[in-house]
Amino acid sequence: MTPKWNPTPAMARRSWLVAALLAASISSGYAYTVPDLYAATVPASERGAGDAAAFSAAMAIVLVKVTGMDRAPESLKSAVRNARSYVQRYGVGAQGQLEVGFDPVAIDRLVTDAGLPIWGRERPATLVFARVEAPTGETTWLTADSADPARAVIDEAADQRGVPLVWPVLDSREQSLVRSLSARLPSSEELEPLAARYGADAVLIGTLTSDLAGAVNGSWTLVFGEDVGNSTGDAQAAMALAADQFVSAFGATASDVTQVDVSVSGIVDLAAYAHTLDYLERLSITDDVSVEEVAGDTIRLRLALRGSPATFARSVALDDRLVPVGTGAASDRMSYRYQP
């Protein structure tokens, strides 16, 4: 028999204990959460796996991923030179490369103390439509099952910046759009249903040429909501375009700490209660969560955010777990409804 959901004030004060006890039995799936954000793989040094230069190279990669900024390693060059002190684990992988994991707490503190933004693990997915002209003159579109070296080059650049990509299947439903990409940029209204089909939040369009190794060069257009950005260059330039746009929307610094009241309805049982608390606590933008009140199927929470309410609202919108209710989704009083 399922126990009736009837929380008490004492239960509310013990919210984190409840969440911890149920965590093992609850699947907390996060859409497009970047794995190994604080880890990097670099060529192993001839001087051994613990070589300082290799650690520094790995830390530079991590700083770019965490902040979304190319200039982060230069801004923190003193720490990069002393990368060994931030290493949490390392070892040589199957391909003979050095795999290095850094202490997330120490890296976050380093970044925030420097006034740089932290771009959390929860990131928008980008659907890619890329038309590539090969050295032979043949033109192809990269798809989810492409074996083209150009796709591998783009995927590698995305991994280095922590930009999750989604590739289309280009079935019959998408052929008309592909033809239109040859002549014009589709409107947001045309792109929105396609992005929704793939669970993507942005669309990146590339018109490119490639060499024999798959290195690409050309023009890129990023459509993210109402914002449209353009860039020219290689795959790194494309990922810089995406990262810059996303960091401006989702990045947060220590100076942005704010307090907000959040009400969540639809909490009908212990699983929903623990699931909601666990989800909010795991968000990178959330610094602290406390339960203020439990009334009926609604819990009222006080959140300390490492960013603005608007940034929090955008982060929550990346997942369909909490649906905004009414207006004021970017104010200091926000209402959501939980949906399993």
N, C-alpha and C positions, 0 to 999 in steps of 0.2 A: 504494500500500500504506500502510495506517495505521500510524504508528510506535508501538511498544510504550511504554506509560506506565511509565517507570522513572526517577523523579526522583532527583537526587543532592543532598547537603547544600548544594553550591554553588548549585544551582538554587533551593533554598528561600531562601537568602540573597538571591537576585536576584528574589524573588517579584514585586516591583512592576514590574520591567522586563518580566517575562513577561506580566503583566496588561496593561501598556501596549501591548506588541507585538500582543496578540491583541484588544485592545478594538475595533479597527476592524472585525473580522470577527464579533464576538459581539453578539447583540442582548440588551441588558440591560433587558428590560421590567420596569418597576416598577408594581405595581398601585396606582392612586390616589396617584401622586406629584404634588404640587401644582406646576403650572408657574408661573413668574414670581412666586415667593414674595417676592422682594425688589424687585418692581416694582409701580407703581400708576399709574392713569390718573385725572387730575383735570381740571376745567375750566381751560382756558388763561386766564391773566390778560390783561386789557386792556393791561397794562404790558409785555407781552412774554413769550415762552416761558421766559425765565430769571428770572422774578419770584420773589423769596424766599418770598413767601406761598404760592405754588403748590407750591414745593418742600417747604415745611413741611407743607402739607396731604397731599402724597403720602407723606412720611415717616411721618406719623401713621398712615396706612392700613397701611403696611408693618409698623410696630411692632406694631400690633394683630394682623396676620396671623402674624407671626413668633412672638409670645409667646402669642397666643390671649387676651390680656387687654385689656379696654377701658381700663384705667387706665394702660397702658404709656406713651402719649404724655404724660400729665401727669407721670408719674414721671421722664420724660426730657425735660422741656420745654426745658431749656437746649440740649440737642442738637437738638431739633426746630426751635428758633429758628435754629440754625446748620446747617440741613439741607443747604445747598449743598455743604458740605465732605464729605458722605457720598455725593453723587451720582456715579454712574459713567457714566451716559448719559442723554440726554433728547432729545425731539423732539416735534413736533406730528403727531398721527395723522390718519387719513383723515376722522374726524369733527370735526376741529378741536380735539381735546382734547390736553392735555399728557401725554405718556407718559414716566415717570421710572423709571429703574433705579438702585438703590443698590448699593454695594459690600457683598456678603454678609459678607466677613471683618470689615469695620469695624462693620457692624450687629451681628453676633454678639458681637464684643468689647464693644461698647457695652452690649448687653443683659446679658451675663454679668457685666460689671463692676458693673452696677446690682443684681445679685442676682435678676434676673428669669429666668423659664424660657425656654428655646428649644424651640418645638414644631416638630420637623423637617418636612421635605418629605413624608415617608412618613406618610400619615394615613388613619384609618379612613373607609370610605365609609358613608354613611347613606342607607338606603332611606326614602323619604318617602311616607306615606299621608296626604293632606290632603283633607278634605271642606270645600268652600267654598260658603257661601250668598251669592249675588250680590245686588246692590241690588234686582233684580226679584223676589227670593224664590226663584229657581231654585237648586237644590242640585246641585253636580257634584263629582266626584272628579278631582283633577289627575293626569294620566298622562304617560307619556314623550312623547306627541305632542300634548299640550295646547297650544292657542294662547291660553289664558286669561291675561290680564294678571297675575293673582295668581301664576301660576307664575313669570313673569319677575321679579316683585318678590322672591319667595323665593330664586330663583337669584342675584339680585344681592346679597342679604344674605349668602348663603353664600359668594359670591366674595370679599366684603369681609372675611370672617373666615377664609377659607381652609378651608372645610368642604366636602369633596367630597360631592355629592348624587347619588343614583340614583333615578330615577322609575319606577314600575311600569307595565306595559302593561295591567294589570287585565283579563286574559283570563278565560276561563271557569274556570280553575283557582283564580282569586283572588276570584271573586265572593262565595263563602260567607264568606271572611274579611272582605271589605268590609261585608257585612251585619252581621257580629258587631261590627265597630267602632262601629256605631250604638248598640249597647247596652252594650258592656263592652270593657275592654282585654284583648286576647288574651294568653294565657300565653306565657312564653318558649319553651315547647315548640312552640307553634303558630307563633311568629314565626321560629324558627330555620331551618326549611327554606326559608321565603320569602327570608330574608336570604341564605342560601347560594345560592339560585337566581340572585340578582342580584349575587353576590360582595360583599355588604355586610356590615359588622361591627356595625351598629347600625340601629335602626328609630325613626323620628320620626313621631309621629301627631299630626295637627292637626285640630281642629274649629273652623272659622273663618267669619268674615264678611268681605266685601270691599266696597270702594267702587268707583266708576266707573274710577278710575285703577289698580285692582288692589291697592291697599294692603290688607293683611289684619290681622285682630285676632281673638284667641280664645285657646283653651287648647291647650297642647302637652304631649306626653309622650314622653320619650326612653327607649328600652329598649336598654341596652348591656350585654350579658352578663347578670349577675344584678342589675345596678344599674338602677333606674328613677327618672327625674327628671321633675319637672313644672314648668311655667312658664305664665304668661299674658302676652299682649301681642302685639306685631307680629312681623314676620319677624326683625327684629334680636334680639328677645328669644329667639326659638327658636334662632338661631345662637349666642347667648351661652350658652344652656343646653347645647348640644352642645359648644361650645368649652371651657367650664369643665370638663365631664366628661372630655373627651379630654386636655386639658392635664394634669389630675391623674394620668392614666394614662400619658401619653407624654412630658410635658415634662421637661426636665433643666436643671440649673443647674451653674455651674462648681464649686460646692462639692460636687457629687455625684460627682466623678471617682473611678472605681474600676478595678481591674485584675481581669480574669477570664481563665480558661483555657477555650478552646472547642475541642472536637474535632469534626471534620467527616469522616464516612465517605462512601463512594460516589464518591470522586474517582478515576475510572478512566482519565482522559486529561488532556491539557494544557488542553483546552477547559473541562472541569469545574473544574480547578485555578484557571485564570485567572478564570472566571466567578464562583467563590465569593469569591475575594479582591476582585475588583472590586465585587461586591455589598456585602460587609461594609465596605469602605472608603467606599462612597458613602452608607451609612446616616448620618443626621444625628447620631445618638447616639454614633457611633464616632469617637474622636479619633485613635487609632493602632492599626494592626494589624501584628503581626510573626509570622513563621512560626518556630515553635520546633522542629518535627520533622515529617518525612514518613516514614510507615511503611505500606507496602502501599497500600491505597486510602484511608488516613486521614491527614489533616493535623491537627497540633495547633498552635493559634494562641494568642497572648497579645494580648488586646484591652484598650486603655485606653478606658473609656467615660465620656461626659459624662452620667452617670446611673447608676442602680442596675442590677444584673443582671435584676431583675424588669422594669424598663422596657425593657431590651434584648430580653428574651424576648417582651414584648408587641409590640415593633416588628417583630421577625422574624416573628411570627405573622400579621402583616398580609399576608405574601407566602407562597406555598407552596413557595418555593425550598429552604428548609431546614426539615426536619421534626424535631422533638425526639425524642430517643431516650432511653428510660428516664425516671428521675425527676431531680429537682434542676435543672429548667429555669430556676430563678431563683436559683441559687447561684453561687459563684465558680468552679465547674467544671461546664461545660455541654457536652452532647453532641447533635449533630445529624447527620442524614443528608441529603446533597445529592440532589435530584432535578431532572433537567433540565426 
